[in-house]
Each structure stands twice: as C-alpha cells, then as structure tokens.
C-alpha cells in the first residue's frame, strides 16, 4: 500500500498539520482506503493502519478524540498542540461535546497543561470519568475535579507529569512475583550467611556503580558509598536537602554543590581536540527548580499502593538522571535512588539489597538503550551550541520535553535488571558463600591453616580453573606437600563445579 492511499490520523495528523516538532509517540496511526487492519511493530513503537471506516473526520476534535482513543495520552504532544492551536478552537470543540468523556479529558488537560481557563461553565451533572484508563496506564490515587467531572489520576502535575503504559512486558513482570521469589531464596539460607552476603553485595554495588562511569573508587570513597547504601532503607532521600547531602557525600569535596547547578551541563565525549560529541542535553538551569519540585510532588503521589514500587523507582531514578541537577554525581545518585525507593516501598526485603548496578554493568548495551530511549530522540529537537571552551548554550523553550516523559522503556529495563539481579547476582553470591564454607571445612581437614591462608588458597585456585599455579605455590604455599595441595584443589573443584 502506497503512502498516497493512507491518511494520517490522531497525533500524526495533528503534529503535521500544526508543524509540531516533538519526540515521536509510541503509537502512530494511519487510515487506509481498504477494509483490513494492519499493525506493524518494532522494539519501541507501533504503526497501526486502520480500515477506512475508522476515519475520524477532518476536524480538530475528531483527531484529538482519535488520538486519545487509539494513540494514548501523550502529554508532551498535547501541551505543544495546545500552545499552537487558538484557544477558541479548543473551546468550540469542547462545548460541542461537553458531556463526552474525551472532550472532558481534553478540556481538563488543556487547562492543566496551559494554565489557561477555557471560557466555559462548570459541569453540574454526569458521572465522573477517570483521566487515564487504569487498564492502559499506571495511575495514582484519583482526585475529583468538579469543573469537568474528571478524576485526575495522573502520576504528577503540570510541573512534572510522567506516564508509564501498562505494556504486556510490564504486566508480565508485575505478575511474575520476583519480590516473593527473592524472599523464598532468602528463606532457604541461614541468617548468618545472609549477613555475610549483604556485606559483599554493598561493596559489589558500589564498585559496579562507579565502574559504569569508568571510575575506580579508592577505599575511602567505597566505604562512604557503602555507608550510604546502608541508609537506603532508613530514610527518604528524595528531597532537595537530602539530595544535596547525598551529592556532597558521593563526590570529591572540591566538587560539592550547595544548590542545583547554575550552568548548562551535558553528557558528551571528546572525539578530537576541540571536537565534542554530545549525547544528552539536560534541562536549562532556570527550569530545574520547578521540574525538581514537580518530581518530588510526583514522588509523594506515587508512594501509595496504586503504583508498583519498580515503576515508582524507574520514574524517580531515571527522572533524576534526565534532569542532571548537579555538576557531578548524577549517575551514582540515580542508581542509589533505585535502592532507596525499592527499600522504602518494601519491595526489597529488610536487611538485604539488590546489586542492580552489577546487572547494568554486565548488560551495558541494555542500560545505555534505556537511557537513549529518551536522550536520542530528544537530541535532534534541542537547539544548542558549544563554544571553544566546551561551554553550552541552549536556545528556545525546552522545559516541556523534560516535564512530560514517557518512562515506559525505562520501567521495562529496570524490571529486567532487577529480575537478573535476584535470579543471578543474588543467587550466585549465596551459592558462592555456601561453596566457600564447604571448601573451607574440607581444606581444614587436610591442613589446619589460618583463615587468611585458606582464603588466599581458594582465591588463587579459582583464578586458575581450580588449580594452584606453580609460581603462587612457590611464593605463598611452599610449606604444603604435593598430596596436600592435590587434595585441597580437589575440594575446591568439587565445591565450585563447574569451575
């Protein structure tokens, strides 16, 4: 079927008609001249071609209704359309169908997103309508808005309002019981072993979080980050004072911030002298206070049982790194907030933590893809310039791009990282400790060596496929006989199969 035989509909038609440049919607609609329905899916988008009978009409309201019905509620596109369309056109459409649920939703969203009141009388009759369909979106506890007889169940407000779609991937994750799976795993091990594992997991998470940024923390910085991780379940860090304290404790004291950044930062890579490749442009400094206040209000709104803890964590953690409110430490704070939200929401069992950064480090392609799902389409829309010193200036009004983000790709990615963390990272560490205890007892039956020497012997063998290298034997274990070394190697090989 040729493009000439298709007519764009919904957001696709409206953005073309009003020359709106925006991040593409996840769902794109066309209407054909035929009678068949066709759906074309890629990893991150759906193109649906509807039969001719679905053509909504040529009017503004026709395509707005079509968009809400089939393309979903895209707050960014709606905000840009409302800025481009004369208020009178919106008012005429709403007044013509003021009792219709789609018209009432458009009416409410227009006033919310523009902060302009349409010249219409309040409704005084009719059932209340949910703003978002809870079958299609994750929603917050609803607040009744009598003017349009709407129940506002958005995850945020006009300052920052994320959306997360209930995709099949997220539904399957939410129903998979991974939190209960973690509790079952933990219940099968003694408390003493879990306590030992936790100490290692804190260190593993710290080193992995730094390694993602190609940093190697010294002992002092490692201990400081571990100390912070131990606080993750004890207090809520998503407030301005707490975030500033967190940033100050994570970074070198020379780069501590005392407020949100006052300059335009960016994520980039130097490809040659004087040639910088920009990967991501965060909000302008002047937009940060309202965006961050909005995020904190959204954080409070998502704190109830309506929103799954992993969805909550994805919005706050990825939201923070997309805002990039500090000059340094944003990535580590972003990953710390995952633990903070999950622990405070009770998803993480008390006294345990998931080394999510280790899973991210193993799957850097997937982690980068979760970041680029927002940063890549955004970059083509931002008008920026770099001077000779690498200082960036950003033109035009860009706040809306960060205010209304669809966090569905990030939520899907975080669920996958958490599942791998529980089923692989946590299980492997617990099994390692069990194998270590078994090996240690077997070695002590051969030679009653000090614990430190046993640790060294096991580590040397595991680094060499279960065998003690001749050089290391000569350096550290010359006192052992050939039979003793053989029996100790065999104990390690039995405990750590396959080695």
C-alpha positions in Angstrom: 0.0 0.0 0.0 1.4 3.4 -1.0 1.6 6.5 1.2 -0.9 8.1 -1.2 -3.5 5.6 -0.1 -3.1 6.3 3.6 -4.3 9.3 5.6 -2.6 10.1 8.8 -4.8 10.3 11.9 -4.6 11.2 15.5 -1.3 12.7 16.8 0.4 12.1 13.4 -2.2 14.2 11.6 -2.3 17.0 14.2 1.5 17.4 14.5 1.9 17.5 10.8 -1.0 20.0 10.4 0.3 22.3 13.0 4.1 21.8 12.3 4.9 20.4 15.7 8.4 19.0 16.2 8.3 16.6 19.1 9.5 13.3 20.5 7.6 10.6 18.5 4.7 9.0 20.1 5.0 5.2 20.7 1.8 4.7 18.6 1.4 6.1 15.1 -1.9 5.9 13.2 -2.9 5.9 9.5 -6.3 5.2 7.9 -6.4 3.2 4.7 -8.9 3.2 1.9 -9.5 -0.5 2.4 -11.1 -2.7 5.0 -8.2 -4.5 6.6 -6.5 -3.7 9.9 -2.7 -3.9 9.9 -0.3 -3.5 12.8 3.5 -3.1 12.3 5.6 -3.4 15.5 9.2 -2.6 16.2 11.1 -2.7 19.5 9.8 0.6 20.7 6.9 1.7 18.5 3.7 0.5 16.9 2.4 1.7 13.5 -1.3 0.8 13.1 -3.1 1.1 9.8 -6.9 1.2 10.4 -9.7 0.4 7.9 -11.4 3.2 6.1 -14.4 3.0 8.5 -12.2 4.4 11.3 -11.6 7.7 9.6 -12.5 10.2 12.3 -13.3 13.2 10.2 -11.4 16.4 9.3 -12.0 18.4 12.4 -9.6 19.2 15.3 -11.8 17.5 17.8 -12.1 14.4 15.6 -8.4 13.8 15.6 -8.0 14.7 19.3 -10.5 12.1 20.2 -9.0 9.6 17.8 -5.6 10.2 19.4 -6.8 9.7 23.0 -8.7 6.6 21.9 -6.0 4.8 19.9 -2.7 6.7 20.3 -2.8 7.1 24.1 -2.4 10.2 26.3 0.8 11.9 25.2 1.1 14.9 27.5 4.1 16.4 25.6 2.3 16.3 22.3 -0.9 17.7 23.8 0.9 20.5 25.5 2.6 21.5 22.3 -0.6 21.3 20.3 -2.5 23.4 22.9 0.2 26.1 22.5 -0.2 26.1 18.8 -4.0 25.9 18.4 -6.1 29.0 19.2 -7.9 28.7 22.5 -11.2 29.4 20.7 -10.9 26.3 18.6 -10.4 24.1 21.7 -13.4 25.8 23.4 -15.7 25.3 20.4 -14.8 21.6 20.2 -15.3 21.0 24.0 -18.6 22.9 24.0 -19.9 20.8 21.2 -19.4 17.6 23.2 -19.0 18.9 26.8 -20.6 15.7 28.2 -18.4 13.4 26.2 -15.6 11.7 28.1 -12.9 12.6 25.5 -14.0 16.2 25.3 -13.9 16.5 29.1 -10.4 14.9 29.2 -9.2 17.4 26.6 -10.8 20.2 28.5 -9.2 19.3 31.8 -5.8 18.6 30.1 -5.9 21.9 28.3 -6.4 23.9 31.5 -3.8 21.8 33.4 -1.1 22.0 30.7 -1.5 25.6 29.6 -2.7 27.1 32.9 -5.3 28.9 30.9 -9.0 28.6 31.7 -11.4 28.0 28.8 -14.5 30.3 28.6 -16.8 27.5 29.6 -19.2 27.0 32.5 -18.5 24.2 35.0 -20.4 20.9 34.5 -23.0 20.1 37.2 -24.2 16.7 36.1 -22.9 13.5 34.7 -20.8 10.7 36.0 -17.1 11.3 36.8 -14.6 10.0 34.3 -11.0 8.8 35.0 -8.5 10.9 33.2 -6.3 7.9 32.4 -7.6 4.4 31.9 -6.0 2.2 34.7 -6.0 -0.8 32.3 -3.7 1.1 30.0 -1.6 3.2 32.4 -0.2 3.1 35.9 -2.2 5.6 37.8 -2.1 7.4 41.2 -5.0 7.7 43.6 -7.6 9.9 41.9 -8.6 13.4 42.9 -12.1 14.6 41.8 -12.1 17.8 39.7 -15.7 19.0 39.7 -15.3 21.6 36.9 -15.0 18.9 34.2 -16.3 16.0 36.4 -12.9 14.3 35.9 -11.0 12.1 38.3 -7.3 13.2 38.0 -5.2 10.0 38.4 -2.0 11.3 36.8 1.3 10.4 38.3 2.3 14.1 38.6 1.1 17.6 38.0 1.8 20.3 35.4 5.4 20.9 36.7 6.4 17.3 36.1 4.0 14.6 35.0 5.4 11.2 34.0 3.5 8.5 32.2 4.1 4.7 32.2 2.0 2.5 30.0 0.9 -1.0 31.1 2.6 -2.9 28.3 2.5 -6.7 28.1 6.1 -6.7 29.2 5.3 -4.7 32.4 2.2 -6.7 33.1 4.2 -10.0 32.9 7.0 -8.6 35.2 4.4 -7.3 37.7 2.7 -10.7 37.8 5.9 -12.7 38.0 6.3 -12.4 41.7 10.0 -11.6 41.7 9.9 -10.0 45.1 8.3 -13.1 46.6 10.9 -15.2 44.7 13.6 -13.2 46.5 12.0 -13.9 49.8 11.9 -17.6 49.0 15.6 -17.6 48.1 16.5 -15.8 51.3 14.4 -18.2 53.4 16.4 -21.1 52.2 19.7 -19.8 53.7 20.7 -19.2 57.3 20.7 -15.6 58.7 24.5 -15.7 59.3 25.1 -16.5 55.7 22.7 -13.7 54.5 24.5 -11.2 56.8 27.9 -12.1 55.2 26.4 -11.9 51.7 25.0 -8.4 52.4 28.4 -7.0 53.2 29.7 -8.3 49.9 26.7 -7.0 48.0 27.1 -3.5 49.3 30.7 -3.5 48.0 29.7 -5.1 44.7 27.0 -2.5 44.1 29.4 0.4 45.0 32.2 -0.8 42.7 29.7 -1.6 39.9 28.0 1.9 40.1 31.4 3.6 39.8 32.6 1.2 37.1 29.6 2.2 34.9 31.1 5.7 34.8 34.6 4.2 34.3 35.7 5.2 37.8 37.6 3.2 40.3 36.9 4.4 43.9 39.6 4.2 46.5 38.9 2.6 49.8 37.6 5.8 51.4 35.1 6.5 48.6 34.0 2.9 48.6 33.3 2.9 52.4 31.4 6.2 52.1 29.2 4.9 49.4 28.6 1.6 51.2 27.6 3.6 54.3 25.1 5.5 52.2 23.6 2.3 50.8 23.1 1.1 54.4 20.9 4.1 54.9 18.8 3.5 51.8 16.1 1.6 53.7 16.1 4.0 56.7 15.2 7.4 55.2 13.7 9.0 52.1 16.5 10.7 50.1 14.2 12.4 47.5 14.0 15.9 48.9 16.2 18.8 48.0 18.2 18.9 51.3 18.7 15.1 51.2 19.8 15.1 47.6 22.3 17.8 48.2 23.7 15.9 51.2 23.8 12.8 49.1 25.7 14.6 46.3 28.2 16.1 48.8 28.9 12.6 50.3 29.4 10.9 46.9 31.7 13.3 45.1 35.1 14.8 45.8 34.7 17.6 48.3 36.1 20.1 45.7 33.0 19.4 43.5 30.3 19.5 46.1 27.2 21.5 45.2 25.2 23.7 47.5 22.2 24.1 45.2 21.1 22.8 41.8 23.6 23.6 39.1 23.6 27.1 37.8 25.2 26.3 34.4 24.2 24.3 31.4 25.8 20.8 31.6 25.7 18.0 29.1 26.8 14.4 28.6 29.4 14.1 25.8 32.6 12.6 24.5 35.7 14.3 23.2 36.4 12.7 19.8 39.3 15.1 18.9 40.8 18.3 20.2 38.1 20.9 20.1 35.5 18.4 18.8 32.9 17.3 21.3 30.2 14.7 20.6 27.1 15.5 22.6 25.0 12.5 23.8 22.5 14.2 26.0 21.4 17.8 26.9 19.7 18.2 30.3 17.2 21.0 31.1 18.3 24.6 31.4 19.4 25.6 34.9 16.4 28.1 35.2 13.9 25.2 34.5 15.4 22.9 37.2 13.6 24.3 40.4 10.1 23.8 39.0 11.0 20.4 37.4 12.6 19.1 40.6 9.7 20.4 42.8 7.3 18.6 40.4 9.3 15.4 40.6 9.2 15.5 44.4 5.4 16.0 44.3 5.2 13.1 41.8 7.3 11.0 44.2 4.8 11.6 47.0 1.9 10.9 44.8 3.3 7.5 43.7 4.0 6.5 47.3 0.8 4.6 47.8 -0.2 1.1 46.8 -1.6 2.1 43.4 1.8 2.4 41.7 4.1 -0.7 41.6 7.4 0.0 43.5 9.5 -0.7 40.5 7.5 1.7 38.4 8.0 4.3 41.1 11.7 3.7 41.3 12.1 3.9 37.5 10.4 7.3 37.3 12.3 8.8 40.2 15.8 7.3 39.4 15.7 7.9 35.6 13.9 11.2 36.1 16.8 12.4 38.3 19.5 11.4 35.8 17.5 13.1 32.9 17.3 16.3 35.0 21.0 16.1 35.8 20.6 18.6 38.6 24.2 18.6 39.8 27.6 19.1 38.2 28.9 15.7 39.4 27.5 12.5 40.8 24.2 12.4 38.9 24.7 8.8 37.7 25.6 7.4 41.1 22.7 9.3 42.7 20.3 7.9 40.0 21.3 4.3 40.8 21.3 5.0 44.6 17.7 6.2 44.3 16.6 2.8 42.8 17.7 1.2 46.1 16.1 4.0 48.2 12.7 3.8 46.6 12.6 0.0 46.4 13.6 -0.3 50.1 11.3 2.4 51.3 8.4 0.9 49.4 9.0 -2.5 51.0 9.9 -4.2 47.7 13.4 -5.1 48.9 13.3 -7.4 51.9 14.5 -5.7 55.0 18.2 -6.1 55.6 19.0 -7.0 52.0 19.8 -5.1 48.9 20.0 -5.9 45.2 23.2 -5.1 43.3 21.3 -3.7 40.4 24.3 -1.8 39.1 26.1 -5.1 38.7 23.4 -6.3 36.3 23.5 -2.9 34.5 27.3 -3.2 34.2 27.0 -6.7 32.7 24.4 -5.5 30.2 25.7 -2.1 29.3 24.1 -2.2 25.9 20.7 -2.6 27.6 21.4 0.0 30.2 22.6 2.5 27.6 19.5 1.7 25.5 17.3 2.6 28.5 18.9 6.0 28.7 18.9 6.6 24.9 15.2 5.8 24.6 14.8 9.3 25.9 18.0 11.1 25.1 18.4 10.1 21.5 15.1 11.5 20.1 15.4 14.5 22.4 18.8 15.5 21.0 17.5 16.2 17.5 15.0 18.7 19.0 17.3 20.7 21.1 18.9 23.8 19.7 22.3 24.0 21.4 25.8 25.5 20.7 29.2 24.8 22.1 31.9 27.5 22.4 35.6 26.9 22.1 35.9 26.1 25.8 33.1 23.5 25.6 30.5 25.7 27.3 27.0 25.0 26.1 24.1 27.4 25.5 20.6 26.1 24.7 18.0 28.1 22.7 14.2 28.1 22.7 11.9 26.8 25.5 12.8 23.2 26.2 11.3 22.6 29.6 8.3 20.7 28.2 10.5 17.9 26.9 11.6 17.0 30.4 8.2 17.8 32.1 6.2 15.1 30.3 8.3 12.0 29.8 7.0 8.5 28.9 9.1 6.3 31.3 7.8 3.0 29.9 11.1 1.9 28.3 13.0 2.7 31.5 10.5 0.8 33.6 10.8 -2.2 31.4 14.6 -2.1 31.6 14.6 -1.7 35.4 12.3 -4.7 35.8 14.7 -6.8 33.7 17.7 -5.6 35.7 16.0 -6.4 39.0 15.0 -9.8 37.8 18.5 -10.6 36.7 19.8 -9.3 40.0 17.6 -11.5 42.1 17.8 -14.6 39.9 21.5 -14.4 39.0 23.6 -11.9 41.1 22.0 -12.7 44.5 21.8 -16.4 43.9 25.3 -16.7 42.7 26.7 -14.8 45.7 24.7 -17.0 48.2 25.8 -20.2 46.4 29.4 -19.0 46.4 29.4 -18.5 50.1 27.9 -22.0 50.7 30.6 -23.4 48.4 33.2 -21.4 50.3 32.1 -22.8 53.6 32.1 -26.3 52.3 35.5 -25.9 50.8 37.0 -24.3 53.9 35.9 -27.2 56.1 37.3 -29.7 53.6 40.7 -27.8 53.4 40.9 -27.7 57.2 40.5 -31.4 57.3 43.6 -31.6 55.1 45.7 -28.9 56.7 44.6 -26.7 59.6 45.8 -23.4 58.1 44.8 -19.9 59.3 41.6 -18.5 57.8 43.6 -15.8 55.8 45.8 -18.5 54.2 42.7 -20.6 53.3 41.1 -17.5 51.7 44.2 -16.9 49.7 44.5 -20.6 48.6 40.8 -20.7 47.4 41.1 -17.4 45.6 44.3 -18.4 43.8 42.7 -21.7 42.7 39.5 -20.1 41.5 41.6 -17.7 39.4 43.3 -20.6 37.7 40.5 -23.1 36.9 40.7 -24.9 40.2 44.5 -25.4 40.2 47.2 -23.7 42.2 49.7 -22.1 39.9 53.3 -23.2 40.5 54.6 -19.7 40.9 51.9 -18.9 43.6 52.7 -22.2 45.3 56.3 -21.3 45.5 55.6 -17.8 46.7 53.0 -18.5 49.3 52.4 -22.2 49.9 55.9 -23.8 49.8 55.2 -25.4 53.1 52.5 -27.7 51.6 53.2 -31.2 50.3 52.1 -32.4 46.8 49.4 -34.6 48.2 48.0 -31.9 50.4 47.8 -29.4 47.5 46.1 -32.1 45.3 43.5 -32.9 48.0 42.8 -29.2 48.6 42.5 -28.5 44.9 40.0 -31.4 44.6 38.0 -30.0 47.4 37.7 -26.7 45.6 36.8 -28.3 42.3 34.1 -30.4 43.9 32.5 -27.3 45.6 32.7 -25.0 42.6 31.6 -27.2 39.8 31.8 -26.1 37.0 35.0 -24.1 37.7 
